[in-house]
Amino acid sequence: METDSPTPSMNAENESPLIIALDYGASSTKAAWARFVPNTSLELNDIHVVREWTGDTGGNPFVPSSYAYSSEGPSKWGYGAASDPAAIHRTKAELDVATASEGMGRLSELLKILADLNADPTAPAPINTTERPEKVAANYLKEVLACVRDSIGRAGGSDALSRSALDFVVTHPASWGYDTKNNIYRTVSTLIGELFPSNPPDRCRRTVHLMLESEAGAQFSFLSTNLRRGYDLREGQCLLFMDAGASKMEMSAYLVREASPTLKLQRVTEVSCEPYGSFSIDNTFYDRFVLNPGNKGDIVSVGPPGTDPENTTTTLPGSRLHSKIQNASLRHFEVLKHGLRNDVSAEASNLTTIVRVPSGGNEGDVDVHLTNQEIMDLFDPVCNGAMRLIKEQLSKLKEHYLRPEALFVGGGLSRNEYFFSRVQDMVQQRKFTAVRLEDSWSAVTQGAILLAALNHTDTQGLSTSTATACTQSPFHIGIVLSDEFDPDRHLATQRYNDTLYGTSRAKDCVQWVVHKGDMVSTSDITCRNTTILRRLTQFSRLSGTVKVIVAKADDADTLERYSETDPGLEILDVEYSIEGIPSSLHQSFHSETRVPYSKVELQVEFSLEHEKIAVEVYFEDSNLIPLFGGLGERTPKRYTLGRISTSTG
């Protein structure tokens, strides 16, 4: 389990802390909480799943991950925004940091939406283009956490809440990198300070921890199935867990280390991921039948935001907005999708259902006739992804001489009868069973609380032998670089002439790499990297200095120009020499002077450990020949050129 806590532990007046779990899903969000009494065992019945959502009268254990901006009246969220044509859906999908190609795909799709806005009354509704994904997520999660706070308050009173130590557990996919986790971490940390103040201030612990969705889901799945359905868990068993959600599927394998009195698991394989889920099915239907009604071409699979792995189309499921008519079409398809059964008989396959979709312009609506077989075909990319996950995990387990006894399937997609029956067929061919969760909606949040209670200590909050406890960076860290001169951004005193290219550049520009409040590990090292480029001629010096600046002021990262007289900056000079790097660097020639030069990319790595900083300048040679002249992956060699470490108080 991975654990990140943004604030130092503080003593709470109440000896029984509250554990609050949040599963921010791509289609819906779930939350749960429990009062934990140290040195006791937390039972499933002690966990409160939040069912009191604004605008919901059905007591659902989830709220739609939707947020709507409007020029008229207040913004809407959750159930109030789910059918609103101006809702921004699936905000979590956009939090994942996009590659350059994915970003271009998102921008291209957005421009298409805006261009068609006035041409077609059935075109997608306007999209909010001014708010960053992090801000949309913050606006949405503020409403979610307010409902969680009210749920706890109704059970124990707001006064008890303000006097309790609170541990927040936010789950996330294994595919999220540091930047994406840091975005959600900073967002939730800020909201907690606003919505869950302690009384007196700073007296009671308020911490945020990140946990893998798959680990939390596995803990709940195995335990609840063992208790409620009589599944016989035994020490030494190997079990698989699949989290089949809206935007992705993940799978990993676990060994039961202890079955009673407390279930303890050990993950034995890395989490495998596939970028397919229920959204993939919806988006393929949308592109094939709604955007192009009557055009029944080959099935194409629409994958994660901004990309299509089969390179057939580009889409933006993270922010795609639909008109009311289009929303109605998708809701109709949702009924068909979940009503589908795995019946391969000719009569069942040819059964036709009518879906009404808009045609655009003044032509009116179009009735699209879908056979069961056509609907089944929409599931193929997702089911193929599930098959790849199973094969990959079985291959990994074979390396450990292990064989699974069962596959537990959770997540919203697991509730689809057709999908689950396809998964059942896959695992039965491999001589083990598939088990579907009864409480798949809240499995991750309840599992997060179970793991939190299992690993809880009075003084440090969440803690495990494999956990990585983190705190907030107490400062900003940046480096001083040169940049292409821009009279609108730079001062005349920064300007100098590049003798190699004959162009104007600006010196003393600041690039911030670490920001105050970012996650920093206290047990493992958190590393952040940036690149500097040097062009070397035969007359160039082979030594240099990287100037690192450290600033503690909250708004210091707005500084764009370095000044050695600024009292708010601490300066670290990292001297380096490139004499030891390979001499066979690729040479280029100046287009006019024909002066030969070599381009050298140097990496600057910041290793952070609470209030300790280590900076290393290194060169990574990725052009090494594979061992034995083979065709395998090249193994880069790292040349350390300079290093400095310091503590800053």
JOLIN-V503751 format. One record per helix or strand of 2 or more residues. SS is the DSSP state (helix for helix, strand for strand). FROM is the first residue (numbers start at 1). TO is the last residue. If there is no record, write none. Layout:
((SS & FROM & TO) (SS & FROM & TO))
//
This chain:
((strand & 18 & 24) (strand & 28 & 35) (helix & 44 & 46) (strand & 48 & 49) (strand & 63 & 64) (strand & 66 & 68) (strand & 76 & 77) (helix & 78 & 80) (strand & 87 & 89) (helix & 91 & 95) (helix & 100 & 115) (helix & 133 & 156) (helix & 158 & 162) (strand & 166 & 172) (helix & 178 & 195) (strand & 206 & 212) (helix & 213 & 228) (strand & 238 & 244) (strand & 249 & 258) (strand & 264 & 267) (strand & 272 & 274) (helix & 278 & 290) (helix & 324 & 339) (helix & 346 & 349) (strand & 352 & 358) (strand & 365 & 371) (helix & 372 & 399) (strand & 406 & 410) (helix & 412 & 415) (helix & 417 & 428) (strand & 433 & 436) (helix & 443 & 454) (strand & 456 & 457) (strand & 461 & 462) (strand & 470 & 472) (strand & 476 & 484) (helix & 492 & 494) (strand & 495 & 497) (strand & 504 & 514) (strand & 519 & 521) (strand & 526 & 536) (strand & 543 & 551) (helix & 556 & 558) (strand & 569 & 577) (strand & 587 & 589) (strand & 596 & 609) (strand & 612 & 621) (helix & 627 & 629) (strand & 637 & 647))
//
